[in-house]
């Protein structure tokens, strides 16, 4: 049986590994997609300024993105 201290050390290492991998993926996303994200953000902003509405949809786990925008306090108002 593994000692509690060993489990804690493995857990800490797993968390560190996970966060390091996440950080690398975010850096790659920024490097490869920053221009696209800036373009889309600008188009969405322009649409809202012109009185437009942004429609969000998700089925299964993809609904999480829609909920992130819809339910977050201080989030976008002109959405459905």
C-alpha positions in Angstrom: 0.0 0.0 0.0 1.3 3.4 -0.9 1.9 5.9 1.9 -0.1 9.0 2.0 2.9 11.2 1.5 3.7 9.3 -1.7 0.1 9.9 -2.9 0.4 13.6 -2.2 3.7 13.8 -4.1 2.3 12.0 -7.1 -0.8 14.2 -7.0 1.3 17.3 -6.9 3.4 16.0 -9.8 0.2 15.2 -11.8 -1.2 18.7 -11.2 2.1 20.3 -12.2 2.3 18.2 -15.3 -1.3 19.0 -16.2 -0.8 22.7 -15.7 2.5 22.7 -17.7 0.7 20.9 -20.6 -2.2 23.4 -20.4 0.2 26.3 -20.5 2.0 24.9 -23.5 -1.3 24.4 -25.4 -2.4 28.0 -24.6 0.9 29.3 -25.9 0.4 27.3 -29.1 -3.2 28.6 -29.4 -2.0 32.2 -29.0 0.8 31.7 -31.5 -1.3 30.0 -34.2 -4.8 31.6 -33.7 -4.3 35.0 -32.2 -5.1 36.8 -35.4 -8.2 34.7 -36.0 -9.5 35.4 -32.4 -8.8 39.1 -32.8 -10.8 39.2 -36.1 -13.7 37.3 -34.7 -13.8 39.4 -31.5 -13.8 42.6 -33.7 -16.7 41.3 -35.8 -18.7 40.3 -32.8 -18.1 43.7 -31.2 -19.1 45.5 -34.4 -22.3 43.4 -34.6 -23.3 44.2 -31.0 -22.6 48.0 -31.6 -24.9 47.8 -34.6 -27.7 46.3 -32.4 -27.1 42.8 -33.5 -27.7 39.6 -31.5 -25.2 36.7 -31.1 -26.9 33.3 -31.0 -25.1 30.5 -29.2 -25.9 26.8 -29.2 -24.4 23.7 -27.9 -25.5 20.1 -27.5 -23.7 17.7 -25.1 -20.5 19.1 -23.7 -20.3 21.9 -26.3 -23.2 23.7 -24.4 -20.5 24.7 -21.8 -19.3 27.5 -24.1 -22.8 28.9 -24.5 -23.4 28.7 -20.8 -20.0 30.4 -20.1 -21.2 33.4 -22.1 -24.8 33.4 -21.1 -24.8 32.7 -17.4 -21.6 34.6 -16.4 -22.3 37.7 -14.4 -21.3 40.7 -16.5 -21.4 38.7 -19.7 -22.8 39.7 -23.0 -26.4 40.9 -22.9 -27.4 40.7 -26.6 -27.4 37.0 -26.9 -30.0 34.3 -27.2 
